[in-house]
Amino acid sequence: MTARVQNILRSFEQLSESEKKDLAFEILQRTTQFDLPPVIDDILVSCAEDLFLSLDREELTHE
């Protein structure tokens, strides 16, 4: 991930929930035109696992 993308993500985290939804909607509209490869189940499962492990770690730090 480039530094520019990391900066955008950091800025995204500072937005209100409403602004995050607005931005996500706009990004999804703009990316429907990309010729993206199909999602492979193994990749999807791996991403989901990473997400849930991250959420578990975050939950443990807030207990």
PQR file with spaces between the fields and no chain letter, atoms N, CA, C, O and H, PARSE charges and radii, in Angstrom:
ATOM       1  N    MET     1       0.854   -1.169    0.000 -0.4000 1.5000
ATOM       2  CA   MET     1       0.000    0.000    0.000 -0.0000 2.0000
ATOM       3  C    MET     1       0.900    1.232    0.000  0.5500 1.7000
ATOM       4  O    MET     1       1.867    1.310    0.758 -0.5500 1.4000
ATOM       5  N    THR     2       0.576    2.168   -0.840 -0.4000 1.5000
ATOM       6  CA   THR     2       1.406    3.370   -0.939 -0.0000 2.0000
ATOM       7  C    THR     2       1.123    4.321    0.224  0.5500 1.7000
ATOM       8  O    THR     2       0.113    4.199    0.917 -0.5500 1.4000
ATOM       9  H    THR     2      -0.209    2.105   -1.455  0.4000 1.0000
ATOM      10  N    ALA     3       2.026    5.255    0.415 -0.4000 1.5000
ATOM      11  CA   ALA     3       1.864    6.261    1.471 -0.0000 2.0000
ATOM      12  C    ALA     3       0.623    7.113    1.209  0.5500 1.7000
ATOM      13  O    ALA     3      -0.068    7.510    2.147 -0.5500 1.4000
ATOM      14  H    ALA     3       2.846    5.354   -0.148  0.4000 1.0000
ATOM      15  N    ARG     4       0.344    7.391   -0.051 -0.4000 1.5000
ATOM      16  CA   ARG     4      -0.840    8.196   -0.381 -0.0000 2.0000
ATOM      17  C    ARG     4      -2.121    7.482    0.034  0.5500 1.7000
ATOM      18  O    ARG     4      -3.036    8.097    0.581 -0.5500 1.4000
ATOM      19  H    ARG     4       0.905    7.068   -0.813  0.4000 1.0000
ATOM      20  N    VAL     5      -2.178    6.186   -0.229 -0.4000 1.5000
ATOM      21  CA   VAL     5      -3.360    5.410    0.155 -0.0000 2.0000
ATOM      22  C    VAL     5      -3.479    5.354    1.678  0.5500 1.7000
ATOM      23  O    VAL     5      -4.578    5.481    2.218 -0.5500 1.4000
ATOM      24  H    VAL     5      -1.434    5.686   -0.673  0.4000 1.0000
ATOM      25  N    GLN     6      -2.372    5.168    2.362 -0.4000 1.5000
ATOM      26  CA   GLN     6      -2.386    5.152    3.826 -0.0000 2.0000
ATOM      27  C    GLN     6      -2.890    6.482    4.382  0.5500 1.7000
ATOM      28  O    GLN     6      -3.642    6.503    5.357 -0.5500 1.4000
ATOM      29  H    GLN     6      -1.480    5.065    1.923  0.4000 1.0000
ATOM      30  N    ASN     7      -2.482    7.583    3.771 -0.4000 1.5000
ATOM      31  CA   ASN     7      -2.958    8.906    4.197 -0.0000 2.0000
ATOM      32  C    ASN     7      -4.466    9.047    4.004  0.5500 1.7000
ATOM      33  O    ASN     7      -5.167    9.597    4.854 -0.5500 1.4000
ATOM      34  H    ASN     7      -1.872    7.566    2.979  0.4000 1.0000
ATOM      35  N    ILE     8      -4.947    8.545    2.883 -0.4000 1.5000
ATOM      36  CA   ILE     8      -6.390    8.599    2.626 -0.0000 2.0000
ATOM      37  C    ILE     8      -7.140    7.785    3.674  0.5500 1.7000
ATOM      38  O    ILE     8      -8.167    8.227    4.188 -0.5500 1.4000
ATOM      39  H    ILE     8      -4.378    8.098    2.192  0.4000 1.0000
ATOM      40  N    LEU     9      -6.631    6.602    3.989 -0.4000 1.5000
ATOM      41  CA   LEU     9      -7.288    5.766    4.992 -0.0000 2.0000
ATOM      42  C    LEU     9      -7.267    6.406    6.372  0.5500 1.7000
ATOM      43  O    LEU     9      -8.247    6.316    7.112 -0.5500 1.4000
ATOM      44  H    LEU     9      -5.796    6.244    3.571  0.4000 1.0000
ATOM      45  N    ARG    10      -6.164    7.048    6.723 -0.4000 1.5000
ATOM      46  CA   ARG    10      -6.102    7.757    8.010 -0.0000 2.0000
ATOM      47  C    ARG    10      -7.128    8.890    8.040  0.5500 1.7000
ATOM      48  O    ARG    10      -7.801    9.103    9.048 -0.5500 1.4000
ATOM      49  H    ARG    10      -5.368    7.121    6.122  0.4000 1.0000
ATOM      50  N    SER    11      -7.238    9.608    6.935 -0.4000 1.5000
ATOM      51  CA   SER    11      -8.232   10.684    6.849 -0.0000 2.0000
ATOM      52  C    SER    11      -9.646   10.120    6.946  0.5500 1.7000
ATOM      53  O    SER    11     -10.516   10.707    7.589 -0.5500 1.4000
ATOM      54  H    SER    11      -6.691    9.435    6.115  0.4000 1.0000
ATOM      55  N    PHE    12      -9.863    8.984    6.307 -0.4000 1.5000
ATOM      56  CA   PHE    12     -11.169    8.330    6.351 -0.0000 2.0000
ATOM      57  C    PHE    12     -11.576    8.030    7.789  0.5500 1.7000
ATOM      58  O    PHE    12     -12.732    8.226    8.165 -0.5500 1.4000
ATOM      59  H    PHE    12      -9.156    8.506    5.785  0.4000 1.0000
ATOM      60  N    GLU    13     -10.640    7.560    8.582 -0.4000 1.5000
ATOM      61  CA   GLU    13     -10.932    7.206    9.975 -0.0000 2.0000
ATOM      62  C    GLU    13     -11.337    8.418   10.807  0.5500 1.7000
ATOM      63  O    GLU    13     -11.971    8.261   11.850 -0.5500 1.4000
ATOM      64  H    GLU    13      -9.701    7.401    8.277  0.4000 1.0000
ATOM      65  N    GLN    14     -10.986    9.602   10.373 -0.4000 1.5000
ATOM      66  CA   GLN    14     -11.331   10.824   11.104 -0.0000 2.0000
ATOM      67  C    GLN    14     -12.733   11.334   10.770  0.5500 1.7000
ATOM      68  O    GLN    14     -13.240   12.234   11.440 -0.5500 1.4000
ATOM      69  H    GLN    14     -10.471    9.730    9.526  0.4000 1.0000
ATOM      70  N    LEU    15     -13.357   10.772    9.749 -0.4000 1.5000
ATOM      71  CA   LEU    15     -14.683   11.219    9.321 -0.0000 2.0000
ATOM      72  C    LEU    15     -15.771   10.716   10.259  0.5500 1.7000
ATOM      73  O    LEU    15     -15.592    9.730   10.974 -0.5500 1.4000
ATOM      74  H    LEU    15     -12.946   10.041    9.205  0.4000 1.0000
ATOM      75  N    SER    16     -16.898   11.410   10.242 -0.4000 1.5000
ATOM      76  CA   SER    16     -18.068   10.932   10.987 -0.0000 2.0000
ATOM      77  C    SER    16     -18.627    9.703   10.264  0.5500 1.7000
ATOM      78  O    SER    16     -18.275    9.440    9.114 -0.5500 1.4000
ATOM      79  H    SER    16     -17.044   12.211    9.661  0.4000 1.0000
ATOM      80  N    GLU    17     -19.493    8.962   10.939 -0.4000 1.5000
ATOM      81  CA   GLU    17     -20.086    7.771   10.316 -0.0000 2.0000
ATOM      82  C    GLU    17     -20.849    8.143    9.046  0.5500 1.7000
ATOM      83  O    GLU    17     -20.789    7.422    8.050 -0.5500 1.4000
ATOM      84  H    GLU    17     -19.778    9.176   11.873  0.4000 1.0000
ATOM      85  N    SER    18     -21.555    9.248    9.081 -0.4000 1.5000
ATOM      86  CA   SER    18     -22.306    9.701    7.916 -0.0000 2.0000
ATOM      87  C    SER    18     -21.370   10.018    6.747  0.5500 1.7000
ATOM      88  O    SER    18     -21.644    9.651    5.604 -0.5500 1.4000
ATOM      89  H    SER    18     -21.604    9.833    9.890  0.4000 1.0000
ATOM      90  N    GLU    19     -20.274   10.697    7.043 -0.4000 1.5000
ATOM      91  CA   GLU    19     -19.301   11.033    5.995 -0.0000 2.0000
ATOM      92  C    GLU    19     -18.639    9.773    5.444  0.5500 1.7000
ATOM      93  O    GLU    19     -18.377    9.685    4.245 -0.5500 1.4000
ATOM      94  H    GLU    19     -20.052   10.996    7.971  0.4000 1.0000
ATOM      95  N    LYS    20     -18.368    8.798    6.312 -0.4000 1.5000
ATOM      96  CA   LYS    20     -17.780    7.532    5.858 -0.0000 2.0000
ATOM      97  C    LYS    20     -18.720    6.832    4.884  0.5500 1.7000
ATOM      98  O    LYS    20     -18.280    6.310    3.859 -0.5500 1.4000
ATOM      99  H    LYS    20     -18.581    8.869    7.287  0.4000 1.0000
ATOM     100  N    LYS    21     -20.010    6.820    5.200 -0.4000 1.5000
ATOM     101  CA   LYS    21     -20.991    6.188    4.313 -0.0000 2.0000
ATOM     102  C    LYS    21     -21.058    6.914    2.979  0.5500 1.7000
ATOM     103  O    LYS    21     -21.108    6.278    1.926 -0.5500 1.4000
ATOM     104  H    LYS    21     -20.367    7.244    6.032  0.4000 1.0000
ATOM     105  N    ASP    22     -21.058    8.249    3.017 -0.4000 1.5000
ATOM     106  CA   ASP    22     -21.084    9.035    1.781 -0.0000 2.0000
ATOM     107  C    ASP    22     -19.863    8.729    0.921  0.5500 1.7000
ATOM     108  O    ASP    22     -19.982    8.525   -0.287 -0.5500 1.4000
ATOM     109  H    ASP    22     -21.017    8.766    3.872  0.4000 1.0000
ATOM     110  N    LEU    23     -18.700    8.699    1.545 -0.4000 1.5000
ATOM     111  CA   LEU    23     -17.468    8.437    0.803 -0.0000 2.0000
ATOM     112  C    LEU    23     -17.456    7.025    0.235  0.5500 1.7000
ATOM     113  O    LEU    23     -17.075    6.824   -0.917 -0.5500 1.4000
ATOM     114  H    LEU    23     -18.604    8.865    2.526  0.4000 1.0000
ATOM     115  N    ALA    24     -17.872    6.046    1.035 -0.4000 1.5000
ATOM     116  CA   ALA    24     -17.911    4.660    0.561 -0.0000 2.0000
ATOM     117  C    ALA    24     -18.833    4.535   -0.650  0.5500 1.7000
ATOM     118  O    ALA    24     -18.506    3.847   -1.617 -0.5500 1.4000
ATOM     119  H    ALA    24     -18.182    6.210    1.971  0.4000 1.0000
ATOM     120  N    PHE    25     -19.971    5.194   -0.594 -0.4000 1.5000
ATOM     121  CA   PHE    25     -20.912    5.167   -1.710 -0.0000 2.0000
ATOM     122  C    PHE    25     -20.269    5.731   -2.972  0.5500 1.7000
ATOM     123  O    PHE    25     -20.377    5.141   -4.047 -0.5500 1.4000
ATOM     124  H    PHE    25     -20.237    5.753    0.192  0.4000 1.0000
ATOM     125  N    GLU    26     -19.603    6.869   -2.841 -0.4000 1.5000
ATOM     126  CA   GLU    26     -18.966    7.511   -3.992 -0.0000 2.0000
ATOM     127  C    GLU    26     -17.838    6.650   -4.562  0.5500 1.7000
ATOM     128  O    GLU    26     -17.688    6.547   -5.779 -0.5500 1.4000
ATOM     129  H    GLU    26     -19.515    7.349   -1.968  0.4000 1.0000
ATOM     130  N    ILE    27     -17.054    6.040   -3.693 -0.4000 1.5000
ATOM     131  CA   ILE    27     -15.958    5.178   -4.164 -0.0000 2.0000
ATOM     132  C    ILE    27     -16.524    3.960   -4.887  0.5500 1.7000
ATOM     133  O    ILE    27     -16.028    3.584   -5.949 -0.5500 1.4000
ATOM     134  H    ILE    27     -17.175    6.124   -2.704  0.4000 1.0000
ATOM     135  N    LEU    28     -17.556    3.344   -4.323 -0.4000 1.5000
ATOM     136  CA   LEU    28     -18.158    2.178   -4.977 -0.0000 2.0000
ATOM     137  C    LEU    28     -18.728    2.537   -6.342  0.5500 1.7000
ATOM     138  O    LEU    28     -18.602    1.757   -7.287 -0.5500 1.4000
ATOM     139  H    LEU    28     -17.960    3.650   -3.461  0.4000 1.0000
ATOM     140  N    GLN    29     -19.349    3.698   -6.459 -0.4000 1.5000
ATOM     141  CA   GLN    29     -19.874    4.125   -7.759 -0.0000 2.0000
ATOM     142  C    GLN    29     -18.750    4.269   -8.781  0.5500 1.7000
ATOM     143  O    GLN    29     -18.905    3.881   -9.939 -0.5500 1.4000
ATOM     144  H    GLN    29     -19.451    4.331   -5.692  0.4000 1.0000
ATOM     145  N    ARG    30     -17.639    4.817   -8.361 -0.4000 1.5000
ATOM     146  CA   ARG    30     -16.529    5.063   -9.285 -0.0000 2.0000
ATOM     147  C    ARG    30     -15.775    3.786   -9.653  0.5500 1.7000
ATOM     148  O    ARG    30     -15.153    3.725  -10.714 -0.5500 1.4000
ATOM     149  H    ARG    30     -17.512    5.133   -7.421  0.4000 1.0000
ATOM     150  N    THR    31     -15.819    2.774   -8.798 -0.4000 1.5000
ATOM     151  CA   THR    31     -15.039    1.566   -9.064 -0.0000 2.0000
ATOM     152  C    THR    31     -15.809    0.510   -9.839  0.5500 1.7000
ATOM     153  O    THR    31     -15.228   -0.501  -10.231 -0.5500 1.4000
ATOM     154  H    THR    31     -16.324    2.824   -7.936  0.4000 1.0000
ATOM     155  N    THR    32     -17.092    0.714  -10.069 -0.4000 1.5000
ATOM     156  CA   THR    32     -17.852   -0.273  -10.833 -0.0000 2.0000
ATOM     157  C    THR    32     -17.392   -0.333  -12.280  0.5500 1.7000
ATOM     158  O    THR    32     -17.686   -1.302  -12.981 -0.5500 1.4000
ATOM     159  H    THR    32     -17.565    1.536   -9.750  0.4000 1.0000
ATOM     160  N    GLN    33     -16.679    0.677  -12.735 -0.4000 1.5000
ATOM     161  CA   GLN    33     -16.208    0.718  -14.116 -0.0000 2.0000
ATOM     162  C    GLN    33     -14.891   -0.033  -14.311  0.5500 1.7000
ATOM     163  O    GLN    33     -14.474   -0.257  -15.448 -0.5500 1.4000
ATOM     164  H    GLN    33     -16.439    1.464  -12.166  0.4000 1.0000
ATOM     165  N    PHE    34     -14.229   -0.426  -13.215 -0.4000 1.5000
ATOM     166  CA   PHE    34     -12.961   -1.139  -13.325 -0.0000 2.0000
ATOM     167  C    PHE    34     -13.200   -2.567  -13.804  0.5500 1.7000
ATOM     168  O    PHE    34     -14.206   -3.191  -13.468 -0.5500 1.4000
ATOM     169  H    PHE    34     -14.568   -0.244  -12.292  0.4000 1.0000
ATOM     170  N    ASP    35     -12.264   -3.066  -14.588 -0.4000 1.5000
ATOM     171  CA   ASP    35     -12.318   -4.454  -15.028 -0.0000 2.0000
ATOM     172  C    ASP    35     -11.555   -5.289  -13.997  0.5500 1.7000
ATOM     173  O    ASP    35     -10.376   -5.595  -14.177 -0.5500 1.4000
ATOM     174  H    ASP    35     -11.447   -2.559  -14.862  0.4000 1.0000
ATOM     175  N    LEU    36     -12.242   -5.648  -12.924 -0.4000 1.5000
ATOM     176  CA   LEU    36     -11.609   -6.366  -11.827 -0.0000 2.0000
ATOM     177  C    LEU    36     -11.778   -7.871  -12.007  0.5500 1.7000
ATOM     178  O    LEU    36     -12.799   -8.329  -12.521 -0.5500 1.4000
ATOM     179  H    LEU    36     -13.200   -5.400  -12.777  0.4000 1.0000
ATOM     180  N    PRO    37     -10.780   -8.634  -11.585 -0.5600 1.5000
ATOM     181  CA   PRO    37     -10.917  -10.094  -11.666  0.2800 2.0000
ATOM     182  C    PRO    37     -11.955  -10.573  -10.648  0.5500 1.7000
ATOM     183  O    PRO    37     -12.229   -9.881   -9.668 -0.5500 1.4000
ATOM     184  N    PRO    38     -12.526  -11.743  -10.878 -0.5600 1.5000
ATOM     185  CA   PRO    38     -13.502  -12.260   -9.910  0.2800 2.0000
ATOM     186  C    PRO    38     -12.831  -12.534   -8.567  0.5500 1.7000
ATOM     187  O    PRO    38     -11.639  -12.835   -8.501 -0.5500 1.4000
ATOM     188  N    VAL    39     -13.609  -12.427   -7.515 -0.4000 1.5000
ATOM     189  CA   VAL    39     -13.089  -12.701   -6.178 -0.0000 2.0000
ATOM     190  C    VAL    39     -12.948  -14.212   -6.021  0.5500 1.7000
ATOM     191  O    VAL    39     -13.879  -14.966   -6.307 -0.5500 1.4000
ATOM     192  H    VAL    39     -14.577  -12.183   -7.568  0.4000 1.0000
ATOM     193  N    ILE    40     -11.797  -14.637   -5.570 -0.4000 1.5000
ATOM     194  CA   ILE    40     -11.529  -16.057   -5.360 -0.0000 2.0000
ATOM     195  C    ILE    40     -11.879  -16.389   -3.911  0.5500 1.7000
ATOM     196  O    ILE    40     -11.517  -15.652   -2.994 -0.5500 1.4000
ATOM     197  H    ILE    40     -11.041  -14.025   -5.337  0.4000 1.0000
ATOM     198  N    ASP    41     -12.581  -17.497   -3.711 -0.4000 1.5000
ATOM     199  CA   ASP    41     -13.040  -17.873   -2.368 -0.0000 2.0000
ATOM     200  C    ASP    41     -11.913  -17.884   -1.345  0.5500 1.7000
ATOM     201  O    ASP    41     -12.091  -17.403   -0.226 -0.5500 1.4000
ATOM     202  H    ASP    41     -12.876  -18.096   -4.455  0.4000 1.0000
ATOM     203  N    ASP    42     -10.756  -18.427   -1.713 -0.4000 1.5000
ATOM     204  CA   ASP    42      -9.637  -18.501   -0.770 -0.0000 2.0000
ATOM     205  C    ASP    42      -9.200  -17.111   -0.317  0.5500 1.7000
ATOM     206  O    ASP    42      -8.879  -16.907    0.854 -0.5500 1.4000
ATOM     207  H    ASP    42     -10.612  -18.817   -2.622  0.4000 1.0000
ATOM     208  N    ILE    43      -9.188  -16.169   -1.234 -0.4000 1.5000
ATOM     209  CA   ILE    43      -8.796  -14.797   -0.899 -0.0000 2.0000
ATOM     210  C    ILE    43      -9.855  -14.167   -0.004  0.5500 1.7000
ATOM     211  O    ILE    43      -9.526  -13.496    0.973 -0.5500 1.4000
ATOM     212  H    ILE    43      -9.449  -16.334   -2.185  0.4000 1.0000
ATOM     213  N    LEU    44     -11.112  -14.378   -0.331 -0.4000 1.5000
ATOM     214  CA   LEU    44     -12.204  -13.832    0.473 -0.0000 2.0000
ATOM     215  C    LEU    44     -12.166  -14.391    1.897  0.5500 1.7000
ATOM     216  O    LEU    44     -12.328  -13.646    2.864 -0.5500 1.4000
ATOM     217  H    LEU    44     -11.380  -14.924   -1.125  0.4000 1.0000
ATOM     218  N    VAL    45     -11.955  -15.693    2.022 -0.4000 1.5000
ATOM     219  CA   VAL    45     -11.876  -16.325    3.345 -0.0000 2.0000
ATOM     220  C    VAL    45     -10.689  -15.773    4.124  0.5500 1.7000
ATOM     221  O    VAL    45     -10.800  -15.505    5.320 -0.5500 1.4000
ATOM     222  H    VAL    45     -11.823  -16.298    1.237  0.4000 1.0000
ATOM     223  N    SER    46      -9.563  -15.604    3.457 -0.4000 1.5000
ATOM     224  CA   SER    46      -8.370  -15.067    4.114 -0.0000 2.0000
ATOM     225  C    SER    46      -8.612  -13.641    4.611  0.5500 1.7000
ATOM     226  O    SER    46      -8.218  -13.296    5.725 -0.5500 1.4000
ATOM     227  H    SER    46      -9.473  -15.822    2.485  0.4000 1.0000
ATOM     228  N    CYS    47      -9.253  -12.823    3.796 -0.4000 1.5000
ATOM     229  CA   CYS    47      -9.561  -11.445    4.204 -0.0000 2.0000
ATOM     230  C    CYS    47     -10.523  -11.428    5.386  0.5500 1.7000
ATOM     231  O    CYS    47     -10.354  -10.642    6.318 -0.5500 1.4000
ATOM     232  H    CYS    47      -9.573  -13.103    2.891  0.4000 1.0000
ATOM     233  N    ALA    48     -11.520  -12.287    5.347 -0.4000 1.5000
ATOM     234  CA   ALA    48     -12.479  -12.357    6.453 -0.0000 2.0000
ATOM     235  C    ALA    48     -11.786  -12.802    7.731  0.5500 1.7000
ATOM     236  O    ALA    48     -12.047  -12.264    8.807 -0.5500 1.4000
ATOM     237  H    ALA    48     -11.657  -12.926    4.590  0.4000 1.0000
ATOM     238  N    GLU    49     -10.904  -13.785    7.612 -0.4000 1.5000
ATOM     239  CA   GLU    49     -10.164  -14.257    8.786 -0.0000 2.0000
ATOM     240  C    GLU    49      -9.309  -13.137    9.373  0.5500 1.7000
ATOM     241  O    GLU    49      -9.286  -12.939   10.587 -0.5500 1.4000
ATOM     242  H    GLU    49     -10.692  -14.223    6.739  0.4000 1.0000
ATOM     243  N    ASP    50      -8.611  -12.411    8.513 -0.4000 1.5000
ATOM     244  CA   ASP    50      -7.795  -11.282    8.981 -0.0000 2.0000
ATOM     245  C    ASP    50      -8.652  -10.242    9.694  0.5500 1.7000
ATOM     246  O    ASP    50      -8.266   -9.720   10.740 -0.5500 1.4000
ATOM     247  H    ASP    50      -8.629  -12.571    7.527  0.4000 1.0000
ATOM     248  N    LEU    51      -9.808   -9.948    9.128 -0.4000 1.5000
ATOM     249  CA   LEU    51     -10.707   -8.967    9.729 -0.0000 2.0000
ATOM     250  C    LEU    51     -11.175   -9.420   11.110  0.5500 1.7000
ATOM     251  O    LEU    51     -11.134   -8.645   12.066 -0.5500 1.4000
ATOM     252  H    LEU    51     -10.122  -10.372    8.279  0.4000 1.0000
ATOM     253  N    PHE    52     -11.616  -10.666   11.215 -0.4000 1.5000
ATOM     254  CA   PHE    52     -12.123  -11.151   12.501 -0.0000 2.0000
ATOM     255  C    PHE    52     -11.023  -11.248   13.548  0.5500 1.7000
ATOM     256  O    PHE    52     -11.266  -10.971   14.723 -0.5500 1.4000
ATOM     257  H    PHE    52     -11.649  -11.295   10.439  0.4000 1.0000
ATOM     258  N    LEU    53      -9.820  -11.638   13.143 -0.4000 1.5000
ATOM     259  CA   LEU    53      -8.703  -11.669   14.091 -0.0000 2.0000
ATOM     260  C    LEU    53      -8.385  -10.262   14.582  0.5500 1.7000
ATOM     261  O    LEU    53      -8.100  -10.059   15.762 -0.5500 1.4000
ATOM     262  H    LEU    53      -9.623  -11.863   12.189  0.4000 1.0000
ATOM     263  N    SER    54      -8.435   -9.298   13.676 -0.4000 1.5000
ATOM     264  CA   SER    54      -8.192   -7.906   14.049 -0.0000 2.0000
ATOM     265  C    SER    54      -9.258   -7.414   15.027  0.5500 1.7000
ATOM     266  O    SER    54      -8.944   -6.741   16.008 -0.5500 1.4000
ATOM     267  H    SER    54      -8.667   -9.463   12.717  0.4000 1.0000
ATOM     268  N    LEU    55     -10.511   -7.750   14.757 -0.4000 1.5000
ATOM     269  CA   LEU    55     -11.596   -7.356   15.655 -0.0000 2.0000
ATOM     270  C    LEU    55     -11.451   -8.022   17.022  0.5500 1.7000
ATOM     271  O    LEU    55     -11.712   -7.396   18.050 -0.5500 1.4000
ATOM     272  H    LEU    55     -10.767   -8.297   13.960  0.4000 1.0000
ATOM     273  N    ASP    56     -11.035   -9.285   17.035 -0.4000 1.5000
ATOM     274  CA   ASP    56     -10.797   -9.977   18.309 -0.0000 2.0000
ATOM     275  C    ASP    56      -9.712   -9.282   19.119  0.5500 1.7000
ATOM     276  O    ASP    56      -9.862   -9.085   20.325 -0.5500 1.4000
ATOM     277  H    ASP    56     -10.822   -9.793   16.201  0.4000 1.0000
ATOM     278  N    ARG    57      -8.615   -8.908   18.454 -0.4000 1.5000
ATOM     279  CA   ARG    57      -7.525   -8.215   19.150 -0.0000 2.0000
ATOM     280  C    ARG    57      -8.006   -6.875   19.703  0.5500 1.7000
ATOM     281  O    ARG    57      -7.682   -6.508   20.833 -0.5500 1.4000
ATOM     282  H    ARG    57      -8.493   -9.068   17.474  0.4000 1.0000
ATOM     283  N    GLU    58      -8.775   -6.157   18.905 -0.4000 1.5000
ATOM     284  CA   GLU    58      -9.296   -4.860   19.343 -0.0000 2.0000
ATOM     285  C    GLU    58     -10.229   -5.029   20.539  0.5500 1.7000
ATOM     286  O    GLU    58     -10.186   -4.242   21.484 -0.5500 1.4000
ATOM     287  H    GLU    58      -9.039   -6.456   17.988  0.4000 1.0000
ATOM     288  N    GLU    59     -11.059   -6.046   20.493 -0.4000 1.5000
ATOM     289  CA   GLU    59     -11.985   -6.308   21.591 -0.0000 2.0000
ATOM     290  C    GLU    59     -11.231   -6.636   22.882  0.5500 1.7000
ATOM     291  O    GLU    59     -11.627   -6.198   23.962 -0.5500 1.4000
ATOM     292  H    GLU    59     -11.094   -6.686   19.725  0.4000 1.0000
ATOM     293  N    LEU    60     -10.155   -7.400   22.769 -0.4000 1.5000
ATOM     294  CA   LEU    60      -9.365   -7.752   23.949 -0.0000 2.0000
ATOM     295  C    LEU    60      -8.719   -6.529   24.592  0.5500 1.7000
ATOM     296  O    LEU    60      -8.577   -6.474   25.813 -0.5500 1.4000
ATOM     297  H    LEU    60      -9.833   -7.755   21.891  0.4000 1.0000
ATOM     298  N    THR    61      -8.331   -5.559   23.786 -0.4000 1.5000
ATOM     299  CA   THR    61      -7.679   -4.364   24.335 -0.0000 2.0000
ATOM     300  C    THR    61      -8.674   -3.442   25.034  0.5500 1.7000
ATOM     301  O    THR    61      -8.276   -2.589   25.827 -0.5500 1.4000
ATOM     302  H    THR    61      -8.447   -5.604   22.794  0.4000 1.0000
ATOM     303  N    HIS    62      -9.973   -3.609   24.741 -0.4000 1.5000
ATOM     304  CA   HIS    62     -10.993   -2.752   25.353 -0.0000 2.0000
ATOM     305  C    HIS    62     -11.653   -3.392   26.567  0.5500 1.7000
ATOM     306  O    HIS    62     -12.550   -2.803   27.170 -0.5500 1.4000
ATOM     307  H    HIS    62     -10.296   -4.302   24.097  0.4000 1.0000
ATOM     308  N    GLU    63     -11.216   -4.592   26.927 -0.4000 1.5000
ATOM     309  CA   GLU    63     -11.812   -5.263   28.101 -0.0000 2.0000
ATOM     310  C    GLU    63     -11.147   -4.824   29.369  0.5500 1.7000
ATOM     311  O    GLU    63     -11.517   -5.282   30.451 -0.5500 1.4000
ATOM     312  H    GLU    63     -10.487   -5.071   26.437  0.4000 1.0000
